[in-house]
Amino acid sequence: MIFQEKTITLKDGRTAILRAPRPEDAAPMVQYLKDTAGETEFIMRYPEEVTMTPEREAAFFEHLAYSPFDMMIVCEVDGCIAGNCQINFGNKIKTRHRASVAIGLTKAYWNLGIGTAMFEAMEKLARQREGVLQMDLEFIEGNARARGLYEKAGFRIVGMHPDAIRQEDGTMCALFAMQKKL
């Protein structure tokens, strides 16, 4: 699926563009993924685990463009990738009422309204899709910033997986499941 481009104004007055990823975004996206993975312990991977090549990322973008179940939104600010989010719709009879969402932002772009705008866009997509009744996501214990954003967007904790995440230093963290009914 392709996201229809949208321009938003950030809290600092700059303009951001929410749009579908393009082939020329592949190399910058790989770097963005490495950067965000190194900025916080709350991303599901470490920088060295970002092993995709720009060619594989470009192929993934092409898959997304033709997928009836998956969509990615890239946030571009001043020509740079500031964040991205993805929505995946269930494609089986038992799960087609669900949409799973994920989001990431480069630390330099936190607190500017990008996360809120991306969640609004994903919710709009979910509400437009026939039969979708809920949106689901997960976050790592201790990520108060993300939890606050998700709760602001209307998500509520519905479950917890104790010790689901093991940080590099050996710290065990729970993985919380959140859900928003549509």
Residue pairs with C-beta under 8 A, 6 or more apart in sequence:
1 64
1 65
1 67
1 68
1 69
1 70
1 71
1 125
2 20
2 65
2 71
3 18
3 19
3 20
3 71
3 72
3 73
3 121
3 125
5 17
5 18
5 19
5 20
6 17
6 18
6 19
6 117
6 121
7 15
7 16
7 17
7 18
8 15
8 16
8 17
8 18
8 113
8 114
8 117
9 15
9 16
10 16
10 77
10 112
10 113
10 114
11 111
11 112
11 113
12 112
14 77
14 78
14 112
15 77
16 75
16 76
16 77
16 82
16 112
16 114
16 117
17 75
17 76
17 77
18 73
18 74
18 75
18 117
18 118
18 121
19 73
19 74
19 76
20 61
20 64
20 65
20 71
20 72
20 73
20 74
21 29
21 61
21 64
21 72
21 74
21 84
22 61
23 58
23 61
23 62
25 57
25 61
25 74
25 81
26 54
26 55
26 57
26 58
26 61
27 54
27 57
28 80
28 81
29 54
29 57
29 74
29 81
29 84
30 50
30 52
30 53
30 54
30 57
32 81
32 84
32 106
33 45
33 50
33 52
33 104
34 47
34 50
35 47
35 106
36 43
36 104
36 105
36 106
36 107
37 43
37 45
37 46
37 47
37 49
37 50
38 46
38 47
39 106
39 107
40 107
40 143
41 140
41 142
41 167
42 139
42 140
42 142
42 143
42 146
43 104
44 140
44 165
46 168
52 60
61 72
63 70
64 70
64 71
64 72
68 89
68 91
69 88
69 89
69 90
69 91
70 86
70 87
70 88
70 89
71 86
71 87
71 125
72 84
72 85
72 86
73 84
73 85
73 86
73 118
73 121
73 122
74 81
74 83
74 84
75 81
75 82
75 83
75 84
75 105
75 109
75 114
75 117
75 118
76 82
77 109
77 114
81 106
82 105
82 106
82 108
82 109
82 114
83 103
83 104
83 105
83 106
83 109
83 114
83 115
83 118
84 103
84 104
85 101
85 102
85 103
85 104
85 118
85 119
85 121
85 122
86 101
86 102
86 103
87 99
87 100
87 101
87 122
87 125
87 126
87 135
88 99
88 100
88 101
89 96
89 98
89 99
89 126
89 129
89 132
90 96
90 97
90 98
90 99
90 100
96 131
96 132
97 131
97 132
97 133
97 134
98 132
98 133
98 134
98 135
98 136
99 122
99 125
99 126
99 129
99 132
99 134
99 135
99 136
100 135
100 136
100 137
101 119
101 122
101 135
101 136
101 137
102 137
103 115
103 118
103 119
103 137
103 149
105 114
105 115
110 145
115 149
116 149
116 152
116 153
119 149
119 150
119 153
120 153
122 135
123 135
123 153
123 154
123 180
123 182
126 132
126 135
126 182
127 182
132 182
133 181
133 182
134 179
134 180
134 181
134 182
135 155
135 179
135 180
135 182
136 177
136 178
136 179
137 150
137 155
137 177
137 178
137 179
138 175
138 176
138 177
138 178
139 146
139 147
139 150
139 175
139 176
139 178
140 165
140 173
140 174
140 175
140 176
141 165
141 173
141 174
141 175
141 176
142 173
147 176
150 178
153 180
154 180
155 178
155 179
155 180
156 178
156 179
156 180
157 176
157 177
157 178
158 177
158 178
158 179
159 176
159 177
160 174
160 175
160 176
160 177
161 174
161 175
161 176
161 177
162 172
162 174
163 172
163 173
163 174
164 173
164 174
164 175
165 172
165 173
165 174
165 175
166 172
166 173
167 173
